[in-house]
Amino acid sequence: MLNGLIQAKKRQRISEEGVQSFIANLTSFQIVVDTERGYLHLRTIRDLAERQGLTSYDSAYLELALRLSLPLATLDANLRRAALAERVPLL
């Protein structure tokens, strides 16, 4: 998420004030940290990355959504396409 904000600011899609506001609003989200050890899921993440042509971190998001049967929130076109191909609901 932070990388997305940095890239959006770099491409002038969001202002510094917008970045600061978004970060400040994070406290209102009910964020749950996945405590399962990531290396246990590396094979699935790699398979998704190769099959769907995704980066490893996008594949990690997709793997988590698949494993927990949760919808995925993204504006990334490649990740949206991959989620639909893997039958993961989108927000």
C-alpha positions, 0 to 999 in steps of 0.5 A: 500500500505504501509503495502505491502511495509513493508511486502515485505521488511520484506520478503526481496522481496524489498530493503530499497532503493526500498521502498524509491524509490517507496514512492518518486514516489508516487507524480507522481501518480494521487491519488484521496482520496475517501471522502465518509464516509467509515461507509456507506459502511461497510455492503458491505465491510463485505459482500464481506469479508465474501463471498470472504474470504478476509481481511477487508482492501482488501474488502474495496479496492474491494468495492471501485473498484465496487462502482466506476467501476474502475479496481483493481491493485493488485498482491495479489492472493486472491484479484485477485480471488475475483475481478474476481469473482465479475467481477472487471477488473484487471490491 
